[in-house]
Amino acid sequence: MSSRLFAALLAAGLQACVTQPVAAPTTVSATAPGSATAVEPRQPVTILISIDGFRPDYLTRGATPNLNALAAAGISASMRPSFPSVTFPNHWTVVTGLRPDRNGIVGNRMEDPAHPGMTFTMQSEEPFWWNTAEPVWITAEKAGIRTATMFWPGANVAFDGRRPSDWQQYGHEVSNRQRVDAIIDWLRRPADTRPRFLTLYFDAVDSAGHEFGPASPRRTAVVGEVDAAIGRLRSELAGLGQPANFVVTADHGMAPTSPDRVIRFDQIAPVGSFRFVTGGAYAGIEPLPGQEAALAAAIARPPPHMQCWAKEAIPAALHYGKNPRVPRYLCLAETGWWLTDKAPPADRPFKGGGAHGYDPTAPEMAALFIASGPAIRTGGTLPRFDNVDVAPMLRNLLKLPAGTDLDGDDQPFRGALAPR
């Protein structure tokens, strides 16, 4: 079935979302009228959920009864993203266990010296961008575990010719309800074609945070809408008698920005000496031919609210700069400030709102983490950990080999995980 037809069929079933917390899914016996024959109990599945741009403190705003219920029944934490704290690098880190400098997705926008003239954007699907680090759904498929991805950056790209058994092409217009419906429909299948590992992605919180800022009532309302979608997912799973281990993550947090906190790089370095590969909370900068010395001299005297380094001098704490896709120079703004190469067009002024991409240790960049389900004991709030530890935890839940060359491990969760 085509992705468009699938989305259209999903759209035909729109209903009101659940807005109240639901009980944790339990195994139920379904019987036909007049029959005492029970459905065979299902084995737990693992569902990895990303809520893009969700800060842990959003759980305290009174809009998340379902997420709070999951956290109370399992474990939660304020998770530290990898640098740069933007969407595609961190989604790829969560499913590979490698930091962006090693997994190859070093930015939402990047270049590769091995492929001159090509620029990676969030629509790029050429396998060479992605095939430097194996995501967990490919590891699972190789082990005979059927997987299904309802959106995840990179999940629609073949890895050495493999994909998840079921996947959907990303579409921003696909509603929260349709995304949940896809998960439920996959889990209604017979056991031999039913996925055991699934991903689910929500982008609305990030979009609202960018437009309105992290403290806005609109952002809080959108948080409530996503929470309701997760509540409906849990309710539907309970109706199927399908137990699930939920791992709920975010890629990064969000910081407020302002038109009064903008740094223009054309006021720092000579015009014609540089070009921005990417800009915003951080900037990746390349010198123009013959202008290396002029650009180096300019970044040696950065203005307030910004730090700059040559690629080889990027602080070790950022774990960034060895990959050939990292630009020659990196400038990092102070949290809440914005880097641009020149003045914005008069008809599109920078209005502020919310942004991310800053130092991962900044409190505003902290990302949500919750895990709850039959394989996870109630363990309360964990100390902060790095998001490279999530992939090893997923491997544990799926009973896959631990992996010998990852940047993280499942140590932060061992006290809360049931024995394999």
TAVENDA-V412294 format. One line per field, one symbol per residue. phi: phi as a letter, one per 30 degrees, with the letter a starting at -180 (. if undefined). psi: psi as a letter, one per 30 degrees, with the letter a starting at -180 (. if undefined). burial: # if it has 16 or more other C-alpha atoms within 10 Angstrom, else .. A space follows every 10 residues. Layout:
BEGIN
phi->???
psi->???
burial->???
END
This chain:
BEGIN
phi->.ddddddddd ddcdbdddcc dcddebdbcc bdeiccdcdd edddcccccc ceicdedddc cicbdddddd dddbbbaccc dcdddbdded dddeccicde dcdjcdadba bbedbeicbd bdcdbdeddc dcbddddded eddicdbbbc iaejdccdch icbeebabde bedddedddd eddddddddd edbddcbbbb bbcddddddd dcjdcdeddd ddedddeddd ddeddddddd icdbccbcbb dacabdbadd bbccddccce djcabddabk dbbcbcddei cedddedddd bddeiabbbd edceeeddha kdddddddbb bbddejcbcb daddeedbdd cikbabjded ddedcecdbb baldcbddbi cdddbddddd eddddddchc edjcbcdbbc eecedccded
psi->kleeeeeeee ffgklklkfl kllkklklkk klkgkgkkkk kkkklkjkkk jkgjkefffg gggheeeeee eefbllljkk llkkileeee eeeeffgkle ffffiflfkl ljffikfkkk aggkgkffef gfkklffeee efggjklkji kkkffgkkjh fllleklkkk jffkleeeee eeeeeeffll efgkkfkllk kkfeeeeeee eflfgkeeee eeeeeeeeee eeeeeeeeef hjkkjkjkll flbkkklkff ikkkffgelk kgflkkellb elkkkkklkg geeeeeeeff illlgkkkkl efgkkfffhk ffkffklekk kklkkflkkl flklkefilj faclllfakf fkeffkkkkk kkafgklkga kllklkfffe eeeeeeefhl kfkfhlfalg effeffklk.
burial->......#..# #.....###. ##.#####.# .......... ...####### ######.##. ..######## ########## ########## ########## ########## ##.......# ....#...## #.######.# #...###### #########. ..######## ....###### ####.##... ...####### ##.####### #####..### .######### ########.# ########## ########.. .##.##.##. ..######## #######... ...###.##. .#..###### #..#.....# #.#.###### ########## #........# .######### #.######## #########. .#..###### ########.# .....##### .##..##...
END
